Amino acid sequence: MEGTRKVGYAVVGLGVGKAHAKAAQSSKNGKLIAVCDLIEEKLQKAKEDYGDIFTYTDFDEMLKNPDIEIVSVCLPSGMHAEFTVKALEAGKHVLVEKPVDITVEAAQKIEEARKRTGLKVGVIHQNRFNACMFPLKEAIDSGKIGDIFLGTFAVKWYRTQEYYDNGGWRGTWDMDGGGSLMNQAIHTVDLMQWLMGDVESVNSHMGIFNHKIETEDMTASLIKFKSGASATFVSTTCAYPGISTDVQVYGTKGSVEINEDKLKLWAFIDEDEEESKKMLEKYGAGNGSLTSLDPTLVVGHATQVHDIIDCVLFDREPLIVPSDAVKSVAIANAIYESARTGKTVYFD
């Protein structure tokens, strides 16, 4: 749906924020107004990339710009709540990067500010909108997959020491909130709880194996769900050269296996092999193949940037709100607590 005006958009933090800026610029209902970063070279590059925009090194100054209606907060994770609340109190709607913040308490401050101001807040978890996730979620919600009894989730990535040293905040408890789990694997934690339901307990181990960092670079967990199902969850940034992100769900009537955005297995008792073959042909090559066939299909960060713009324009709620996004933060922190104490952590 096309609106009658363009919604003014701004981005703070030009790391992953570059994807937000690009998406805002490409939106039919939005207009990129400004970017904010402490590094002048990034601001100059933004002017080259995005044309006639305002650039700021002072976030408070940017918030004074009356043409800005939405701000994407793309800063180190431990700064998300502070900057989101500040933007809301300045009258701006917000799209905040994952994780919503690094603690449940900080995330609650965002939710309180959202209620107090009545403004829109969306949270980035773009992997929910990988094209192959739609049929999997439908198979679960419709009962097609049967009763889920097992999930296996694994983020087996690789990061160099230079990656952690660059910027000084990655791999720290204060700003990153964790290592491979809270930073890289939080998307997959979100997918796990979204697909499998509420968590009952976690039992976990973690360690530092190949980096000089405060936090972990490997976790291994057994997750039990209130439904009675169980899952294994693994995260690491030590798996050279970076191997896979596995999302695998097994029910009494079928099994689905996905690696990143590619469907690897689609098998159901009540479905013939020809239908399974069609699904693999359609979704097996990932988002890129599908978007080339259907140019109207939007995936990745753009899905949620375009969504928050339309939420403001047409007065509806974002696809993922803080009260939903906080679930993955609670699970990640429970995994850390279990690993530190050696005890099972139970949820209410």
N, C-alpha and C positions, 0 to 999 in steps of 0.2 A: 504494500500500500504506500502510495506517495503522498507526502504531506504538502501543505500549502506554504511552508517556510522551511528554512534550513536551521537546524539546531546547532548552536555554537559549541565547539568541543575543544578541550585542552588536555595535554598529557604532561605529567610530571615524572621524570625519570626516563632517560633515553637509552636504556638497555633494551629489555623486552618492550618498553614503551614505544619503540619504533614501529612494532607491529600494530599497536593501537592507533598511532598517528596515521599510518598508511590506510588502515581500515576506516578511520573517520573521514579521511580525505576521499575515499572511494564510495562512501555512503551517499545514496540518493537523497537522504533526508538530513544529512549532517554537513557541517562545514568546520574544517580544522582551523581554529582561530590562533592557538598559541601552544608553545611547548616550554617546559621549564627543566633546567638541569644546571648543576654547578660547573660543568666543564664547557668552556666557551667553544672548543672545537666541535663538540657535539651539536651545539646550537647553530653554529655556522653551517654544518653539514645538513641540519634540518632545514635551514633556509634554502639551501641548494636543492634539497629533495622535494620540499613541499611548497616552495614559492613564497607568496606574500603572507607571512604569518608573523605574529609577535613572538619574541623570545625573551625569557626571563631567567635570571639566576636566583631570584627571590620569590618564593612561593606565595607569600602574603601579598606581594605586589600583583602577582598574576590573578589572585582571587578578587582583586578590585576591578578587574576588567568586566564591565556589565554585559558584554557580548558573549561571555562564556557561560554556558548553562550546565555543561557536564565536564567533569574532570576524571581522567583515568589516573589512578594512583599506582605507579609502577616502580616503587622504591624498594629497598631492602625490607624483607618480610616483617621485621620487628618495628618498622616505622609505619605500617599500614594503618593501624587504628588512629594514631596521632594525626596523620595527614588527612585521613578520610573524615574524621570528626571535624577538623578545622575547615575542610571544604564544605561540609554540610552546614556548619554554623555560618558560613559565608553565603549560604543560599544556593550552593551548587549541588546538583545530583552527582553521584559517584559510581564509577566502575573500578573496582579494586582488584589487583592481581592476586593470584593464589600465593600462599594460603591467605585467608582473610586476615589473619595475624598469627602470631606464634603461640598464643595462649587463648584459652576459652574466655578468660576475664577480659582480655583486650578486645576480642570479637564482640563481647557483650556491650562494650562501650560504643561500638559501631551501631549495634542494634538499638541501643537506647537513644543515640543521636538520630537515627533514622525515624524512630517513632516520634521523637520530640519535634523534629523539623517537618515531618510529613513528606520528605523528599525520597527519591528513588536511589536504591543502592543495589548494584549487581556485583557478583563475585565471579572472577574468571575460573572456570573449570572446563575449558574448551573441548577436552577429550570426550565429554558426554555427547558431543555433537559430531564426532566422527561418523561418517555415513553408516558404517556397519553396526554402530551401537543402537540405531533405531529398531532394526528387526530383532536384535537380541532383547532389548527392553520389552518390546511387544510380546515376544515369545514367553518371557517371564510373567508379565502382567496378565496375559490372557490365559495362563496355565498350560500353554502348549508344551513347555519344557517339563511339566510335571512338578513334583516337589523337589526343590533344590536340596541336595544333600552335601555337595562339595564344590568349593571354588579353589583355584590356584592362581595366585597373582604374583608376578615377579618382574621387578625393574632391574635389569642387569646391564648397567651402563658403565661408561668409563670417563673419568675426569683426571686431568693432569694436576700436578701440584701447582702449576702456573695458574690454572683456573681458580683455585682457592686463594692464591696470593693476590690475584688481580682484584682490586677494590677493597680488600681487607675485611669484608663482612661475611663472606661465605665460609661455612664451616665453623661459625661461632654460635654459641648458645644465645647471646644477647640479641643479635640481629638476624640470624638465619633460623634460630629456633631448633636447629638440628642439622644433620648432614644429608646423607643420601635419602633418608625417609622424608624429612620435612620439606626439603627443597625439590629433589628430582621426583620422588615417588608419591608426593601428596596428591597428584592427579589420579594416580591409580588407587590410592586409598579412597578417594572420592568415588571412583567407579565401583570399587568393591562394596561400599556401604549403600550406594545407589541401586546396585543390582541385587545384593544379597540381603539387605535389610538391616535392622538394628542389631548392634553388637551386644553380646552378653558378657564376654570376657576375653582377655588377651594374655598370652604367655609368650615372652620374648627374650631374645638374646641380641646383643650388639657388640661391635668392636671397631677398632681402628687398625687397618691392615696395610694400607699403602699410601697414606697421606700424613702430613704433619698438620693436624687440625685439632680443634677442641672437641668437636662432635664426632659422631660415628661415620664410617664409610661402608658399613654393612649392618643390616638387621635381618633377623629371621624370626618369624612369629607364627604361632598357632592361634587362630581367631575362632571363637565360638559365637554363633548368632542366636538370638532369641527364638528363631524359628526351629532350632535344633541342628541346623546345618553347621558345617565347619569349613575353614579355609586356611591355606598356608599363604603367608605374605613374606616376600623377600625383597630387600632393596640393597643395592650396592653401587658404588662408583669405582669399583676396582676391576670390573669384568672387561678386560682388554679384548678387543678394541671398542667395546660397546656392542652388546649382542642383541637384546630383545626387551620388549615390554609385553609380557604375557597376561592375558585376561581369559581365563578358562572357567566355564560354568557348567556343572553337570547336574542334571535332573533325572527323575525316574522315567521320563519319556523322551529324553534327548540330551545331546551334548553340543556345546558351542565353544570353539577356541579361536581366539583373536590374537594377533601379534601387531602391536601399534594400531594402525588403522586398517589392517588387512585381515579379512576373514580367512581362517585356515581350515576350520572344520564346522560343518553344519549338518547334523545328523539327528533325525527324529524317527521314532518308532512308527508314528502314524503318517509319515511322509515318504513318498517314493524317491528313489535315487535320482531320478531326473530333476525333481524339484531342488534337491540338495545341490546337484551339479549347476543348476541355473543360479542359485544363490552364490556359489563360489565364483562363477564366471562374472557375476555382477559386482560383488564386493571384495573379491580376492586380490585385486590390484590396488585397493586403497582409495583414498579421497581424490587423488590426482586423476585417476581414470574416470571416476564418476563426474567430477566437475568439468572434464573435457567433453563428456557426453551431454551434460546438463549445465550450461553456463549460469543458470539461475541458482544453482546449489551453492550455498555459502558455508564454508567450514573454517575451523581454526578460530583464532582470535576475532576475526571479522564477524563471526556469528554473533558474538556477544556485544561487540561494539555497535553493530547495526541494531541489535536488540535494545540496548539501553537508550539509543537515540529514539527509536520508535516508542519506547515506554514513556519517554518524556513528551513526545509529540501527541501520542494517542491515549495517555494516562492509563497505563496498565503496569503490572508488576514485572520485574526482570525475570529471566529464565532461571537464574540461581540467585537466591537472596541470602543474606548473612546467616539467618537461622538455619538454613540448610548447609551452607558451607562450613559452619563451625563443627559439624559432625566429624569431618575428616581431621580437623585439628585436635579434637578430643581423642580420637583413636590414636593419632600419632603420639600424643603426649602420654597416653596409657601404655603404648608400646615402650616408650622410653622409661617410664616408671617401672614397668615389669622387668625390663632389662637391667636397670640399676639395682632393684631390690631382690631380684631372683624370685619374685612372687607373682602369682596370677592376679591381674587387676580386673575387678568386676565393675560393670556399669549398672546404674540404677534401673 
